[in-house]
Amino acid sequence: MKFIMISGASGELSQFLNLAPMLGADAVLQKPFAPNDLLELIETLCSDKASRATAIG
């Protein structure tokens, strides 16, 4: 199962997004993001080629 961390944090709190991979997240999206960004990320994570996705946002 893949894990996507989605956060609306900003400012100093956004630094916690850097911890997401250490907590097991395969990818990170920071709000606001376009719905297509989420769909593209899901497709990437579900593809056979994906081992770890990079953050978008």
Secondary structure by P-SEA (a helix, b strand, c coil): cbbbbbbcccccccccccccccccccccccccccaaaaaaaaaaaaccccccccccc
